[in-house]
Amino acid sequence: MKKYTVYLTVLIAVLSACKNEQPTQHDDDRGCVISKELKPLIKLDTLKTIPINQELELTGSVAYDQDHLYSYQSLISGVIEAVNFKLGDYVHKGQPLLTVRTAEVSGQKAELLKARTEIILLKRKVSATQNLYNDGVAAERELLEAKNELAAAQAEVIRLEETLKLQGANVEKSLVIVKAPANGYIVDKKVTQGTQIDTGQDDLFVISDLKKVWVMANVYVTQLEKVKVGQLVEIESTAYPEKVFKGKVTRLSNTFDSEERVLKAIIEIDNSKLELKPSMMVNVNVYQPTKQLAVAIPKHAVIFDNNSYHLLKYETDCAVLRIAITPIAKDKKYFYVEPGSIGEGTTVIGQNQLLIYNQIKER
């Protein structure tokens, strides 16, 4: 009997010691809501206090950067003999693009030869008049007139030479070589071999480097007071569901589009990766921060359940609290709550939180 009494006493002492000692998370995590297997799958967010943002959603489209768009209109009439590019090709400044056969070059060549001959004659006239003036035979007015005639003839030769150079003319073969005015992509092409072209004809081709594009956002009359130059915007396209392009309103057009009845807000966007294509439709979110401060909760961290909003406050893997929130505002990125309802700096679970949320509900 004494032997059993000793065993009982020892057992009570051991149980008392275990009761007083608090096990740590590392002793046994089988009871933790976040297991070792689940831990790598979650993501934590830290809440911050920021001004409540009011968004204005606009529609729009991508357009070429008009400051870096090069359109070619023919300076001569003739027939396209060769086309050295295709739509979408990247071309370099100075690269030959078109060869045009034209009779105008022959006429310009004849004019140039005539002007050069006239200069030789006028130089002789000026020299003779100068001698006569020195001898007192010719008047100063006659000398000035001769010099003015020579200067006019020299200016005409320069004009003709510059015209031929600008056209890229090969005088001997009556050809004009049209070269690329800048680096960029051929974004429009309206010529083929054998095409008859005329001076001043509509753009034969258009070049854009596409490194920058313009987003033309539609602003209706009722929205004019809400859109200002310098406002930050985020641009989204169905072509890139997970990507957001950031920019700001560069300027507003001064006139309404006569067809769409809207004012255009122009947003310049870096497009070095060539992701945005001209004519692509986009949605433009114009950010309008207010002076009211609130705690911003990322939308992906919020759970809607039983007609109310919840989030999971993270303290440790074994201490995760379910908190109900009452949003006072929201935008595309955040739910906003009163600063007193939850503290700034609170850590919440923002990824795969539904798995943990359901575990907590079951417990």
C-alpha positions in Angstrom: 0.0 0.0 0.0 2.8 2.3 0.8 4.3 1.6 -2.6 1.1 2.8 -4.4 1.0 5.9 -2.2 4.6 6.9 -3.3 3.7 6.4 -7.0 0.6 8.6 -6.6 2.5 11.4 -4.9 5.1 11.5 -7.7 2.4 11.5 -10.4 0.6 14.5 -8.7 4.0 16.4 -8.5 4.7 15.9 -12.2 1.2 17.0 -13.3 1.5 20.1 -11.1 4.8 21.0 -12.8 3.4 20.6 -16.2 0.4 22.7 -15.4 2.6 25.6 -14.3 4.9 25.4 -17.4 3.4 27.2 -20.5 4.4 25.3 -23.8 5.9 27.5 -26.6 4.9 27.4 -30.2 8.0 25.4 -31.0 7.0 22.6 -28.5 4.0 21.5 -30.5 2.3 23.4 -33.4 -0.4 20.9 -34.1 -2.9 23.1 -32.5 -1.9 26.3 -34.4 -4.3 27.6 -37.0 -1.3 28.2 -39.3 0.6 25.0 -39.8 4.1 24.6 -41.1 2.6 23.5 -44.5 0.3 26.5 -44.7 2.8 29.1 -43.6 4.6 29.5 -47.0 1.2 30.0 -48.7 0.1 33.1 -46.7 1.0 36.7 -47.2 1.1 39.4 -44.5 0.2 43.1 -45.0 0.8 45.9 -42.6 -2.0 48.5 -42.4 -1.3 52.2 -42.8 -3.2 55.4 -42.4 -3.6 57.5 -45.6 -6.0 60.1 -47.0 -9.2 58.5 -48.4 -9.0 58.4 -52.1 -12.0 59.1 -54.3 -11.7 57.6 -57.8 -13.1 58.8 -61.0 -13.3 56.1 -63.7 -12.9 57.3 -67.3 -12.8 55.4 -70.6 -10.2 56.1 -73.2 -7.9 54.7 -75.9 -4.2 54.6 -76.7 -2.8 57.0 -79.3 0.5 57.8 -80.9 2.8 60.3 -79.2 2.1 63.2 -81.5 5.4 64.8 -80.6 7.3 61.8 -82.0 5.2 61.0 -85.0 6.7 61.4 -88.5 4.4 61.5 -91.5 5.7 61.7 -95.1 3.9 63.6 -97.8 5.4 63.5 -101.3 7.3 66.6 -102.4 7.1 65.5 -106.1 4.8 63.7 -108.5 5.9 60.5 -110.0 5.7 56.7 -109.9 6.9 54.4 -107.0 9.6 52.3 -108.5 10.6 50.4 -105.3 9.3 50.0 -101.7 11.9 48.9 -99.2 9.7 48.4 -96.1 6.7 46.6 -94.8 4.0 47.7 -92.3 5.4 47.1 -88.8 9.1 47.2 -89.8 11.6 49.0 -87.6 13.6 51.5 -89.7 16.6 53.7 -88.9 17.0 57.3 -89.7 18.5 57.8 -93.2 17.5 54.3 -94.3 16.2 54.3 -98.0 12.4 53.6 -98.0 11.1 54.6 -101.4 12.4 55.0 -104.9 10.4 57.4 -107.0 10.8 57.9 -110.8 9.9 61.5 -111.7 10.2 63.9 -114.6 10.3 66.8 -112.2 14.0 66.1 -111.4 14.9 66.7 -115.0 13.2 70.0 -114.9 14.9 71.0 -111.7 18.2 69.9 -113.1 17.7 72.2 -116.1 16.7 75.1 -113.8 19.8 74.5 -111.7 22.1 74.5 -114.7 20.5 77.7 -116.0 20.9 79.4 -112.6 24.6 78.4 -112.3 25.2 79.8 -115.8 23.5 83.0 -114.9 25.7 83.3 -111.9 28.8 83.2 -114.1 27.4 85.9 -116.4 26.3 88.1 -113.4 29.8 87.8 -111.8 31.2 89.1 -115.0 28.7 91.9 -115.1 29.5 92.9 -111.5 33.2 92.9 -112.3 32.7 95.1 -115.3 30.4 97.5 -113.5 32.9 97.7 -110.6 35.6 98.8 -113.1 33.3 101.3 -114.7 32.4 102.6 -111.3 36.0 102.9 -110.3 36.7 104.9 -113.5 33.7 107.2 -112.7 31.7 106.0 -115.7 29.0 103.9 -113.9 26.8 105.2 -111.1 26.8 103.5 -107.7 23.1 102.6 -108.3 24.2 100.5 -111.3 26.8 98.7 -109.3 24.3 97.9 -106.5 21.8 96.6 -109.0 24.3 94.2 -110.5 25.3 92.9 -107.1 21.7 92.4 -106.1 21.1 90.4 -109.3 24.1 88.2 -108.5 22.9 87.6 -104.9 19.4 86.7 -106.2 20.8 84.2 -108.6 23.1 82.6 -105.9 20.0 82.3 -103.6 18.1 80.5 -106.4 21.0 78.0 -106.9 21.0 77.3 -103.1 17.2 76.8 -103.2 17.4 74.4 -106.1 20.3 72.4 -104.6 18.5 72.2 -101.2 15.3 71.0 -102.9 17.1 68.3 -104.7 19.0 67.3 -101.6 15.7 67.3 -99.5 14.1 65.1 -102.1 17.0 62.7 -102.2 17.2 63.2 -106.0 19.5 61.3 -108.3 19.7 63.9 -111.1 21.4 61.6 -113.6 18.7 58.8 -113.4 15.7 61.1 -112.7 15.1 59.3 -109.4 14.2 60.4 -105.9 15.3 58.3 -102.9 13.0 58.9 -99.9 14.8 58.2 -96.6 13.5 57.6 -93.1 13.4 60.9 -91.2 13.8 59.2 -87.8 14.2 55.8 -86.1 10.9 54.0 -85.4 8.2 51.6 -86.6 6.2 51.9 -89.8 2.8 52.3 -88.3 1.0 53.2 -91.5 1.7 52.5 -95.2 -0.3 53.5 -98.2 2.1 52.8 -101.1 3.1 49.8 -103.2 5.3 49.4 -106.2 3.8 51.2 -109.3 1.7 53.6 -107.2 1.2 57.0 -108.9 1.8 59.8 -106.4 1.3 63.5 -106.5 2.9 66.5 -104.6 1.2 67.0 -101.2 -0.7 63.7 -101.4 -1.9 62.2 -98.1 0.6 60.5 -95.9 2.5 57.8 -97.8 3.8 56.3 -94.6 4.0 57.2 -90.9 6.8 56.4 -88.4 6.5 56.3 -84.6 9.1 55.0 -82.1 6.3 53.9 -79.8 8.6 54.4 -76.8 5.9 56.8 -75.4 2.2 56.7 -76.1 -0.7 59.0 -75.2 -3.8 57.8 -73.5 -6.7 59.9 -74.5 -9.2 59.8 -71.7 -12.8 60.9 -72.3 -14.0 63.7 -69.9 -17.7 64.6 -70.0 -19.1 68.0 -69.1 -20.2 66.8 -65.6 -16.7 65.6 -64.9 -14.7 68.7 -65.8 -14.3 70.0 -62.3 -12.9 66.6 -61.1 -10.1 66.3 -63.7 -7.0 68.5 -63.3 -3.5 68.6 -64.9 -1.0 66.7 -62.7 -3.5 64.2 -61.2 -2.2 60.7 -60.8 -3.9 58.0 -62.8 -3.8 54.2 -63.2 -4.6 52.7 -66.5 -5.9 49.1 -67.1 -6.6 47.1 -70.2 -8.3 43.8 -70.8 -5.2 42.8 -72.7 -3.2 42.8 -69.4 -5.7 41.9 -66.6 -3.0 41.8 -63.8 -1.0 44.9 -64.9 -1.5 48.5 -64.0 0.1 51.4 -66.0 0.8 54.5 -63.9 0.9 58.1 -65.2 -0.5 61.5 -64.7 -2.7 63.9 -66.6 -0.3 65.9 -68.8 -2.8 68.3 -70.3 -6.4 68.9 -71.2 -7.6 69.7 -74.7 -9.2 73.1 -75.0 -12.1 72.1 -77.2 -14.7 69.3 -77.1 -14.5 66.5 -79.6 -17.4 67.3 -82.0 -18.3 63.6 -82.5 -17.9 62.1 -79.1 -18.9 65.3 -77.2 -16.1 64.9 -74.7 -13.0 66.7 -73.7 -9.8 64.7 -74.0 -7.4 64.4 -71.1 -4.0 63.5 -72.4 -1.8 61.1 -70.3 1.8 60.4 -71.5 2.8 56.8 -70.7 6.3 55.2 -70.9 5.9 52.3 -73.4 9.5 51.1 -73.7 8.2 47.5 -73.6 5.8 48.2 -76.4 2.9 46.7 -74.4 0.4 49.5 -75.2 -0.8 49.5 -78.8 -2.4 52.5 -80.6 -6.2 52.3 -80.7 -6.3 49.9 -77.7 -9.2 50.6 -75.4 -8.4 51.3 -71.7 -10.0 52.2 -68.4 -8.5 55.3 -66.6 -8.8 55.7 -62.9 -8.2 59.3 -61.8 -7.1 59.5 -58.2 -8.6 62.3 -56.1 -7.2 62.2 -52.5 -9.3 63.9 -49.8 -8.1 65.4 -46.5 -9.9 62.7 -44.4 -7.5 60.2 -43.0 -8.4 56.5 -42.5 -6.8 53.1 -42.1 -6.4 51.6 -45.5 -7.0 47.8 -45.8 -6.0 46.1 -49.0 -9.0 44.7 -50.8 -7.4 41.3 -51.2 -7.2 41.0 -47.4 -10.9 41.6 -46.8 -13.4 38.7 -46.5 -17.2 39.2 -47.1 -19.2 36.8 -45.1 -22.7 36.8 -43.7 -23.4 40.3 -45.0 -20.4 41.8 -43.2 -16.7 42.5 -43.8 -13.9 40.7 -41.9 -10.2 40.5 -41.8 -7.7 38.2 -40.0 -5.3 40.0 -37.6 -2.0 38.1 -37.3 -0.1 38.0 -34.1 1.6 34.6 -34.3 0.9 31.4 -36.1 -1.1 30.3 -33.2 -2.8 33.6 -32.5 -4.9 34.8 -35.4 -8.0 36.9 -34.6 -11.1 37.4 -36.8 -12.1 41.0 -36.8 -15.3 42.5 -38.2 -14.8 45.9 -39.9 -17.2 48.6 -41.1 -15.8 50.4 -44.2 -16.5 54.1 -44.5 -15.2 54.3 -48.1 -13.5 52.1 -50.7 -11.7 52.4 -54.1 -10.1 49.8 -56.4 -7.3 49.1 -54.0 -8.5 49.7 -50.5 -11.3 49.5 -48.0 -11.1 52.5 -45.6 -12.1 52.3 -41.9 -12.1 54.8 -39.0 -8.6 55.0 -37.4 -10.1 54.2 -34.0 -11.6 50.9 -35.1 -8.2 49.2 -35.9 -4.7 50.4 -35.3 -2.2 51.6 -37.9 0.6 49.0 -38.1 -1.7 46.1 -37.5 -0.6 43.0 -39.4 -3.3 41.2 -41.4 -3.3 38.1 -43.6 -3.7 39.0 -47.2 -3.4 35.8 -49.1 -5.2 32.4 -48.7 -6.9 33.9 -45.7 -10.1 32.0 -46.5 -8.5 28.7 -45.5 -7.6 30.1 -42.1 -10.9 32.0 -41.8 -12.9 28.8 -42.2 -10.7 26.9 -39.7 -11.4 29.7 -37.1 -15.2 29.5 -37.8 -15.2 25.7 -37.3 -13.4 26.0 -34.0 
